Each structure stands twice: as structure tokens, then as C-alpha cells.
Amino acid sequence: MNRGLFICLRGKDALRKPHQFVRYGSIRQYMKSKSENEIKRFIEENTEIVKGQSLTPEISLRLFTVKCRFWTERPEFWPFPDPFWAIYWPGGQALTRYLLNNPELSVGRRVLDLGCGCGASAIAAKLSGAAHVVANDIDPIAAIATKMNCELNGLEPLPCVTENLISSEPENWDLILLGDMFYDETLTDSLHKWLYKCVKLYRTQIFIGDPGRAQFESCDIKTLLYEQARFELPDSVREENYGLTSSTVWCYRPEY
């Protein structure tokens, strides 16, 4: 892991979480050899608690910063896949801010945070009064990090699911949240089909956060989205994301 990788991930042309970097074989091997407490200790030692410097200063998160060892460490010393859960991506920031500003969207509802990463949107939904929240990420380290972030914010750890839900039969969710998920054409197509099925079967409400990545702007799903809010990004977030100035929340409303 090194700063160059994060510059790549945040680059203005892609700003994505490239699947080609992820080594899930290594993570399974690592998980077998370490207890959850050992992984938590590793996360504690190699991230920094960040509060502020984002669109949601009221939420604390364990994130990668320039003060962390692996910001500059050689990537072969990082024991599991690249920690996308340790970055507070701008789409997720906008989505989380929107939920906190509009608690009525979450109150009493069943909420799924799909591709939860650091778990910020799931945390916001629970803080806003959701009856049941599940965080989902195919990276099991992200699930552990999400539970740790829940505790940072005075919440009991939320249920975390690590299976690929996009390939599964949809459940009856009232609300599905997606932040920074439209970074790959194949994934975008799969998401579109799965989300459409969720709406068709259960009339699920779906909110998407994205800062305007090229893959998102050009995908077919964009014609079915309705802008809900646009947020100007703090200066520090702009600098980390090559000058992106804003991030938008969309509602997915297909005709069926």
C-alpha cells in the first residue's frame, strides 16, 4: 500500500475502486489465521479516528490518513485487500449527509447499505431512527471496520453481511443505499438489474450517492435517476479527490 495507490483510486478520470486491485484469496487466508480481535487491533493500530474534514462532522470513522503507516508503506506488507473501507468516498459522504438532514427517510424502516465500506450511511440511517439496518460489503474486513465505527458513534454493532447480494434474490427492504458503487461497467449493469427487481417486487426506495464519475455519468441507469440534493465538498475532500467540487444524491425511480 502506498500513497500512489490512493492517488490512483482518487484520480480525476476514474475515481473508482478498481476490482483488479482486490486480492480476495489473500483475505480469506488472512481471516483464517487471525481472530476478529486481532484484526480489530490491526485496524486500530493502522488507521486514525477522524471526526470532521467531511460533509458529516458529527460522525467519527476509522480511516486512512497521511499519519498512518500504510499510507507510504510498500504494498506487499499490507496483509489483505486494499482498504477501500478506510476511505470516506465523496458519494458516501453526500448520501450520509442527506440521511442525517432528512431523518424521516429512515425512521422505522428496514434499510440496507449496499457496498457499505466504512459503514457511514448505515450508521446515519440507524442514528436517524431506522428500525433495522444491515450493512453489506463483500470484503469481510470492511464488515469488522463497520462494526468498530458503529461503536465509535455510540451504536451497538450493526448486522454485517459479506455475501454478494447483487447476485441473490432481493429481500423486502424499505430503503437501499448505495454510495460510490458505479465504478465498473459490468458491476453497473448487474446493479441496474438487481435494483430494478427490488423496486418491481417490493417498491423499495433507493438512494445513490456519486460525485460524478465518468462511469456513472455514462451509464443507462442515469436516465432513471432524479436529483435529490447536491453538496459542495469541503476543501480537504476536494484536494484528496483531484478537485471534485460537489457530490450528488439521486433517487432511482424506474418505470415498471
Secondary structure, DSSP 4 states (H G I P E B T S, - for coil): --HHHHHHHT-TTT-S--GGG--HHHHHHHHHHS-HHHHHHHHHHH-EEEESSSS-TTSEEEE--TTSGGGTS-GGG--SS--GGGS--HHHHHHHHHHHH-GGGTTT-EEEEET-TT-HHHHHHHHTT-SEEEEE-S-HHHHHHHHHHHHHTT-PPPPEE-S-GGGSPPP--SEEEEES----HHHHHHHHHHHHHHHHHH--EEEEEES--HHHHTSGGGGGEEEEEEEEPPHHHHHHTTT--EEEEEEE----
